[in-house]
Amino acid sequence: KSLSSKVRIIAWDADAYEDSLENVRKSMKIRGGGGTRIGPALNLLLEKMRSNDIAIILTDGIIDDVESPDIQRRLATIASKAASAVFATTVRIPSLPKLWRAVLIT
């Protein structure tokens, strides 16, 4: 049995912006670069997500604000609302609230 789901892409660095899967597939590029703060992306995610969505964060893990108490609260809220919350990183796994699954991509 096949299921289909909508994929929402929120690209982020110093700011967050929504992009389309079609645009990413065409160019294989996401705009931005540098000054990584996750706060704006989490705000947009919380605004858009529904209960039982799957939240996946793809990052190098080098995020300026990730360990601040406010960001930790937002991450906890996302994880409690999501069916699954995955933090996939290529460099560093920061401290994460319960319910987040961390994956180191090597």
Stockholm file with secondary structure:
# STOCKHOLM 1.0

chainA/1-106         KSLSSKVRIIAWDADAYEDSLENVRKSMKIRGGGGTRIGPALNLLLEKMRSNDIAIILTDGIIDDVESPDIQRRLATIASKAASAVFATTVRIPSLPKLWRAVLIT
#=GR chainA/1-106 SS CCCCCCCCEEEESSSEEEECHHHHHHHSCCCCCSSCCSHHHHHHHHHHCCTTCEEEEEECSCCTTTTSHHHHHHHHHHHHHSSEEEEEESSCCCCCCTTEEEEECC
#=GC SS_cons         CCCCCCCCEEEESSSEEEECHHHHHHHSCCCCCSSCCSHHHHHHHHHHCCTTCEEEEEECSCCTTTTSHHHHHHHHHHHHHSSEEEEEESSCCCCCCTTEEEEECC
//
